[in-house]
């Protein structure tokens, strides 16, 4: 089975991601992280990365970058990415970063509310959007946005499947079976651990290959 690994790590320089993906092109595609709040500099950086041909999308962590996904100051960045027909992954829900620290390390969880992404999906209908992680405590909101907006997907990384909410499993087995994507969040959660826990939850046999491979193959045009 072809393995798909998305290198969308906020802390790594884009040049390192590009080199890593190029050296491991059989298993890896690179997603860069650019903070849209940098304004014209962010737009220029996105344009440069897209022109390089090595980037297949972008990863944004709004709680760490300290902006709401629907902040209009981010829209010039989204325009560039939409024009390139590339996807954006948005962190959603709870953040392991800052958990247990005084003041949560300054991370504001509200910036991971998936309802902000609904506005982005409306204003950029041709921008593929992936909501990263089960969106605790806003799982219903994430499901609603994914159901309603054709170009929005949910990635299941960052949480062990044994903690998946019942409604997430229900929709993964039914109305959203073509819009759920595998992800582990390595090294915080290894693929082996994720897969072992995934084997134990009530996902239909015919849905498992969709989540583990086929949905991503279709979304990223890797057929």
N, C-alpha and C positions, 0 to 999 in steps of 0.2 A: 504494500500500500504506500502511495506517495505521502510523505509527511510534509506538512505545511507549518512553518514556524514564522511568526511575525515578529520582527525585531523592532518593537515600538517603545523603547526604554527612554524615559524622559531625561535621565541623567547622562546618557551617552551621546557624544558628538556625532553628528550626522555622517561625518567622514569615516568614523570607525564603523558605524552601521553599514555603510555602503561597502566598505572593504570586506567586512565579515560576511555580508550577504553574497558578494561576488565570489568569495573563496568557497562558499558552501551553497552554490546556486541550486544544487539538487534538492536541498531541504529548506532553504530559507529565502524569504523575500523581506525587503527592508521597508519599514515605516519610520519616518523621521518625526521628531517632535520640535515644533516651532511655536513659540508663544505669540499668539495673534495680537496681544496687547503691546507688542513692540512696534505696531503701526507699519509705516512704510518699510522699515527694516525687515519686518517679518514677511511682508509681501515679496520683497526682493529676494529674501532667502528661500521662500517657497518656489518662486520662479526659477531660481538657480538650481535648486534640487530637482525640480521637475525636468528642467532642460538636461540635466546630467543623465537622465534615463534610468538611473538605478533605484529610484524611490517609487514604491508602488502605492503609497498612501501616507497619511499623517496620523499621529496619536496626540491627543490633547488631554491633559489632566487639569480640568478647570479648578478644582480645589487647591492644587499646588500652584497653578499659574494665576490664581486669584481673580477670576472673572466668571461671570455667568455666560453660558454658551450662547445665549441670545443677545449678548451685548453688541450693539450695532458697530462698535469699534472693531469687532472681529470680522465684520462682513466683507471688507476688501480681501482678507485672507481667504475666506470661503469662496469668494468669486473666482479667485485664481485656481483653487483646487477643483471647483466644479467645472471650470472651463477645460481642465486637463482630464476630466472624467475619472478622477481618483477618489477613493473613499477616505473618510475621516473616522477614526475611532475616538469616542469620547469616554473618559472614565465616568462611571455613574455610581451612585450609592455610597455606602460606607467606605472609609479609607483606612487601610491597615497602617498607612503612614501617619504617625502622630498618635496612634491609639495608646492610651495609658500614660501619655506624657502630660505635664502640666499644660492646661489649655489646649490639649490635643496638638501640641506643637505648632499652634497657630493655624491649623487646617480647619477651614469652615465647611462643614459637611453639606450645608444647603447649596453650595456651588455644584454638587453632584446630583442635584435633583433632575431626573430625566425630562420633566415637563419643560425645562428650558430648551431642550433639544427639539421639542415639538415645533417651536417657532422657527428654528433653523431649517427643519424639514419643510415647513410651509414656504419659507422665503427662498429656499434653494432646492426645488423639486427634483433636480437632476444630480444632486450630490448624494452619493451612497453614504449612509451613516450606519456605524456600528456602535451600539451602546455596550461598552465593556462591563462585564461582570453582572451577576444577578444584583438588581438595584436596591438592595436592602437599605432603608426601610420603605422604599418606593416601588416595590415590585409590581403592584397593580398599575401604577402610572406608566412604568416601562412597557408592560404588556399592552396597555391601551395605545400608546404611541406607536409601537411596532405593528399592532393590528391595523391602525388607521392610516399610517404613512407607508406607502408602497416601498420606498427606498430605504427603510430603516430595519436594521437587524439587531439581534441580541447575541453577544458573545458570552459564553458560560465560564469564563476564566475567573480566577481569583477566589473562588469558593469551592470547597469540597462538595461534590454532588450530594453527599449525605445531608447537607444543610439546605438543599434547595427547597423552596417553599412549594407546597402542594399545588398552588395555582400555576407556578412556573412549569412543573412537570405536566400538569393537565394540558396547558397550551402547547408545550413542546410536542406532545403526542397528537395534537389535533390541528387547530387553526394556524399555529406558528411552526409547524414541523419543517417548513422550507425556509425558515428565517432564523433558526438557531444555529450557532457556530461553536465548535469545540475550541477550548483554550484552557491552558493550565495555570499560567502566571509564574512560570519557572523564572528564577530559582526559589521563589517563595512557596510555590506548590509544584511539585514535580509532576510530569506527565504520568509517571507510573502510579503515583498516589491518586491522581485525578481519575485515571482510567479504572483503577481497582474499585474506587467508590462509585464510579459511574455504572459499573457492572451490577451493582447491588440495588439500583433504584429502578422504579417501574417505568422504564422507557420501552416502548414497543420495539420488537425485533426489526420491523421494517423502517422504523424511524432512526435507529442507531446509526446506520451508514450515512443518512442525510446529515446528521449533526456532526459526525466525526470527519466527514470528507466532502460529500457531494454538494452540500450547500455552499461551502467555501470555494470549491472548484468552479461552481457556476458564477458566484459573485466576483471572483478575481479573474475569471476568464482563463482558467488553467486546464481546460479540457484537452 
